[in-house]
Amino acid sequence: MKWSLDIEDRIALAGTLHSATRTALCGQNQSEPQLVANLVCGLPRAINALTFSGGFTIKSGGVFVHGQPFVRCQNFPKTSPASVEIGDLLLVRTEIKNEEVAERRALLLQAKMLKSLPATPDNANQHHLYANWPPFTYIRSGEILNAQERHITGLDLYHASRYLLITKHACCRPWHAGWCQLLYPGACCSMTASPSHPRLSHYRCFVGEVLDFILGDAGKPFVIPPPPSRTKNWDRVIKDLTTATALRASSYIERASGSNTDARGQGILFALPSGTQLSSYGVTRDIWSNPSLAELTLSCDSPPKDPGEWPEASDDDGGISIIEFVVSDEGRSE
């Protein structure tokens, strides 16, 4: 449901999102996974530093996992690759009203480096997955997901899954002050796009998309716990991804035990600064409930090194990078 902020709070939120995104993505010769890691670190840290009027709160947390779940379809247009990532980044929004979960929604993003517009995806099978959402089977996705079949259906799937297009355009300039999506729509360093065929369409500034998502006006609602096991739709896929991420983060902690470095392998990137708590209603709460995991999250002040430098993940690994935003009116006085 749509969430209303005072104009001053909305401007502050937009500017903060723009600044954090610019820092994470602009002017850097880094890989796509590293740029996603930068976002997962930077956006929660920036959001958690904000305060809002009227008793509203927005808290955020993130977990970075490299090597997302893979899926395969029987009707891929190309024989290769035989499987594709289900996505690079999952945004989750949890809204709390009167101390109860009022709504949850999610947005699944596939990151791509962009050279020019209009954009044509370089992976036809990945594009087919997002454009059509045919029945698919998890592969190389961990013991709990491997061989599981899913079929996402609905009328608003282009709101649920989009491309995240990353460029090195002029919104790296600080004088854009968070309003590049209004004043310079062609100069965004990052955009989202609908997975239409044969080319992507409906380009939006990523900052504007995230702003609308936090305010409840983007993404697709979901329910956790999901419907019965025979249901294989959007709700169950989001449950799949959050559950697999929790297991993957824990496995990285185990591998990193005995090591004093936080530069590689721990999987978790950033949750909340010391002394603050993510609402107990957050779907990623369980990921951070492990004491050793929580200790590491609070010690990570910067993104890890390029995941390409980490040890190879096994076929038993799963999970996807997640940023969650918990919006609440718990402190609001009527």
N, C-alpha and C positions, 0 to 999 in steps of 0.2 A: 504494500500500500504506500501511497505517496506520503512523504514526510516533509513538514514545513519548517524552515528556519527563517529567522529574521534576516533582513537584507545584509546587515553588517556581518552576521555569522556566515552567511552564504558566500559573501565576498572573501572573507578570511579563509574559508574552506577551499574555495576555488584557487586562491593564490597559493595556499600551502600545497595543494595537489600539484599545481603547475611547477612550483619550485622543486619539489621532491622528484617529480618525473624528469625535469630538465637535468637535475644532478645525476640521476640514475642512467639516463639514456643518451644525453647529448655529448658530442665531441669526443667520443671514446672509440678506439679501434678494438672492440671486444667482441666475443662470440655472443650468439643469441642466448645460450644458457647463462652466461655471465650477466648479460643485461637483465634477464629475468631475475637473477639473484639480487642484482642491485635494486630492482623494484620491490622485491619481497622484503628487503632490509629497509629501504628508504621510506616507503609509503607509511607503514605502521609507525615508525619512529616520528615522522612528521605529524601524523594525525594525533598521536597520543600527547603531543605537546600543546594541543589546542584546548581552549576552554570555550564554552558556549553559554549564551544567556538563556534565561527561562527554564533552567533546570534540565535541559537536554544534555546528553553526553554521547560522544562517539569515541569508542575505543577500538583498537585494531591490533591484530597479531598476524604473524606470517611464519610459514615453514617452507624451507627450500629443499626440494628433492630432485635430484638429477636422474634421468632415466625413467620417463613416465610410462604408464601402462600402454601397451601396444594392443591393437585390435586388427582383425582381418575380416574381410567380407567376401562372399562368394561371387559377387558381381562387380569387383573392382574393374575399372576400365583398362588398367595396365597389369601385365603379369608381374612386374617388378616396380616397387617393392611389394613383397607378399603381405607385409603388415605395416601399419603406420601408428604414430603416436596419437592418442586420443586428445592430447592437448599439451600446452606448455604451462599454462597458468589458470587456476580456478579462483575466481572471486566469489566470496560468500558473504551474504548480508543477513544478519539476524536482528530482527526488530523486537524490542521489549516494550510492552505497554501494561501498566498496572501489575508489574512483577510477573507477567506471563509472556511467553513467546507469541507475538501477534502474527508474524510472517517470517519466512525464510525465503531467500531467492539466491540464484547463482548465475554466473556468467563464465562460460568456458572459452578460453582464448588460445589460438594457435599463433605463435610469434613467427614473423618473417621479416628479414631485412628488405627494405624497399629501395629501388633505384629510380623508378618513375611511375607516373600514373597515366592511364588506368593500369592497374596491376593484374597480371595473369599468374595464378599460382604455378610454381615449378614442380609440384607433386600432384599429379592428377588423381591419385588414389586418396590422398589426404583431402583434396578438394571435394571429391565424390562423397566422402564420409560426411563432411560438414554441409554440403549442398543438399544431400538427399537423406541422410541418416537411415541407410538401409539396415537390416538386421546384421549384427556383428558379434564376433566371438573374441573374448580376451585371450591374448597370448603373451608370454613373457611378462606376466603381470602379477606374479606371486601366487602362492598356493591357494589362497582363498578366492582368487578370480580366474585363474587359468581354466579355459574351456567353458566358462560361463557365457551364456548367450543373452544378449540384450537387444531391444528394439525401441528406440526413442520415437515417439509420435506426438503430433500436436500441430496447432496452427501458428505457433509463434516461435518456431525453432531458430529463426534468424535472430531473435532476441536472446536466445540461450547460448548460441555458439557463434563466435565471430573471429575474424583474423585480427591480430595485433600487428600492425605494420610500423616498423621502426626505421626512421631516416635520420639524417644529420642536417636538418634544415635550420632555418634562421631563428626558430623560437628558442634556441640556446641563448639568445640575447636577453639579459635580465629585464630590459625595458618593456618587454611584452607583458610583464606583470600579471601573468595568469590569464590574460584575455586573448591569447592567440586564436582560440577557436571562434572568437567573435570578430576580431579585427583582421587576422591574417589566416584564414582557414586553409590556405594552400601552403602555409609555412610551418605546419606542426611537425615536431620531431617524432611524433607517434600518433597513429590513427587507428581506428577500428574500421572494419568493413564487413559487409554481408557476403557470405560465400556463394553469391549468385554465379550463374553459368552464362557464357564462357569466361567472363571477367568479373572481378569483384565490383561491388557497388555500395551505395549508401555510406560513403566515407564520413567518419566523424572524428573529431579530435579526441584522443584517448582520455585527456583530462576531463573533457565534457562528459564522456561516457561514464567515467568513474564517479564524477560528481552526481550525475543522475542516478547511478546505481546506488550510491550511499543514501540518496534521498528517496529511494524506492521507486524510481521511474525508469529502470532499465533492468536487463536480465530476465530470468524466468523463475517464478515461484516453485518451491519444492517442499516436501514434507519429510521430516525424520522424526520418529521411525517411519519407514516407507510402508506401502500397502503389503498384502501377503506376498509370499515368495514367488508366486506364479506371475506377479506383475513385473515387467521388465522395461519400465519406462524411465522417464527423466529422474523421478525421485530415487529410484533404485540405483541409477548410475551415479548420482551425487553421493549416495551412501557408500557405493563401491569405492569411489575415489577418496573420500575422507577416511574410510576405514583402512584402506591400503596405505595411505600416507602416514597414518599413526603407526602402523607396523613398520614401515620403511624407516621412519625417523628413529624408532627404537632400535632397529638393527644397526643403524649407523652409530648410535651411541655405544652399542656393545663393541663394535669394531674399533672405536676410538678410545676405549677404556685403557687406562695406563699411559695415555699420551697427554702431554701438556699443551699441545698446539690446537688451536681452533681453526686452522687455515684449511683443513681438508677433512672430509669424511664424516663430520658430525651430523650432516643432513639438516639439522635445525638451523635457521639463520637468525631470526629475531622474533621475540614474542612481545614482552612488555618491559618497560624500564622498572628497576627495582622499586618496590613500594606500591605498585599499582596492580590491579587484578583485572583480568578479562572476565566479563560476566560469566557466571556459571552456566548460562544458557548457550554459550558459544559452541558451535559444533567442533571446533578445534581444541576445546578445553582438555579433552583426554590426551591429546598429543603432548601437552605440556605438563601433565599430572605426574610424570615420572620425576622424582627428586633430582636425579643426576642430569636429566634432560633440562629441567628448569634452571639448574645451576649454569649449564652451558649457554642457555639462551640469554641469560642476563649478562654473560661475559662477552658476548659477541657484539663488538662495536662497529664492525664493518663486514661487508660481504666476504664470503670465502673466495679462494682463488678459483680460477676457471675450472669448472667441474671436469673438463677434459684432462686435467692433471690428476684427478682422483683415480683410485684403483677401479678396474672394470667392475660394473655391477653384475651380479649373477642373475640368471633367469628366474630366480625365486624372489627377486625384488619387484616392488611395485610402488605406486604412489605418484602424486603430482604436486607441484608447488601450489601453495594456497595462501591467499591473503583474505582474512576475514575482517569485516567491519560489524561491530555490535552497536546499534543505535538504541538509545533508551530515553524514556521520559521519567525515570524513577525519581529524579530529584525535582520534578516539576510540581509546582503548587497551583492547584486549580483556583 
